């Protein structure tokens, strides 16, 4: 028996990693705390020294290609946190929800970052499981069985009342013995290359920070930035990128004047003594070319800017990009097409706003930019190195809003106002439409139907998961209405044989991203039942859940598939936080 145990703890968000670590070490690791940098935790259990490496989480159902490079690099470098290497990898899996094919693929792809040898050093740790079932864990499906087989059928169950830590230590000793008494080797060239790359990224991130500091100091020295009393902003970005949350952050959840169209509402109010107007616009898909975007989206953006005399000359275009998902060459192409409707000059007037900054509390935004690689660096440089970060969970942090507005003022000092030449933009769009072939148009229609079907299926999955979370819906008379949500969609069959596996995977990734974000928001509400979005006590959790479900349709505006409509008589049974 070894005196010391070194283990790397892995898992997706909401996987109960922190609870497992607390059970083993008797510590107080904060539940659901977001971080990127691995945390080394040491203690004793049953008279033995224990070193656990808590690693950053990935999105449930996301493959490694959709995780940020900073997270992937930190996962791989976790093995260097416990030299000479970990004895075992503990993969935490929450079984309160069904283990799906997407969960299976997500684990496979993230584990591939470490190389094939990781499987011989892995034990599965199940939480919220029922080990008394007659066929546990077989009852949890074929996908879980395949993961079990990959790690030699090794697993351990963490129960609420009996964590059975001594038994886990015995199983860890068994893993070490099965590997000839050795730990997981860290001399693999791939791991070392990632380590070297990460060091280089940190150096370049500091250089970018210093360059921007000098530029901003020069503008202040020349007194080129003159504050002004009014500011006009246009928001662009992906569907579910955090545009709506950013508007709430800018206005500090204060009620504001609203006008414009349903698809392009304009919000106006006072912030820091300035009159601020923000025009929201339909989002685009993350994984699909703009030709697959809702047909009205681009036309609506052009019309809303050009027909509003007040917004024809915005001070800034704010491009909203979530910080905790990948940005690769496919996203560069999509964003470039999406922005093209406003003309090439738009880049001189654009600030990239990274949302969900709370997910990256311990890594600078410059490190994220450098880690992601050429595509994101191209975008930042295209916008002349103008970027900002919002933590939309902390709307009372007014400094982040003040700094964004100051960056807009600095940009205006350099460039003056942006003027949209809608005539040229319309000409470009018409030309592109005229040169499309009939068979391309037909393919586009078919792809749109496939996306609609995918999102319809995801809606039904959300209904099932809502029921599994312990909610009741009085008055429901059939299975389809049990979730208390009407789902209207075009479920007509689509002829798919001509579509490639790559296209099918894109559709799956788009749907997975949509479902994950919707469910993440819902779970956050249920786990914090007493707080409303602005931290006040003004709304019950029932009201907040209903409001969030209504946002499902709003966030997916532009997609003509399933429409989520909460019924007026829904009631939710209170549930304790998981």
ABEGO torsion letter per residue (X at the ends): XBABBBBBBBEBBGAGAAAAAAAAAGBBBBBGBBBABBBBBBBBBGGBBBBBBBBBBBBBGBBAAABBAAAAAAAAAAAAABOAEBABBBBBBBAABBBBAAAAAAAAAAAAAAEAAAAAABBBBBBGBBAABABOAAAAEAAAAAAAAAAGGBBBBBBAABAGAAAAAAAAAAAAAAAGGBBBBAABAAAAAAAAAAAAAAAAAAAAAAAAAAAAAAAAAAGABBBBABBBBBBBEBBGAGAAAAAAAAAGGBBBBBBEBAABBBBBBBBGGBBBBBBBBBBBBAABBAAABBAAAAAAAAAAAAABAAAABBABBBBBBBAABBBBAAAAAAAAAAAAAAEAAAAAABBBBBBGAAABAABBAAAAAAAAEAAAAAAAAAAGGBBBBBBAABAABAAAAAAAAAAAAAAAAAAEBBBBBAAAAAAAAAAAAAABBAAAAAAAAAAAAAAAAAAAAAAAAAAAAAAAAGBBBBGBABAAAAAGBBBBBBABBBBAAABBAAAAAAAAAAAAAAAAAAAAAAAAAAABAABBAAGBAABBAAAAAAAAAAAAAAAABGBABBBBBBBAABBBBBBBBX
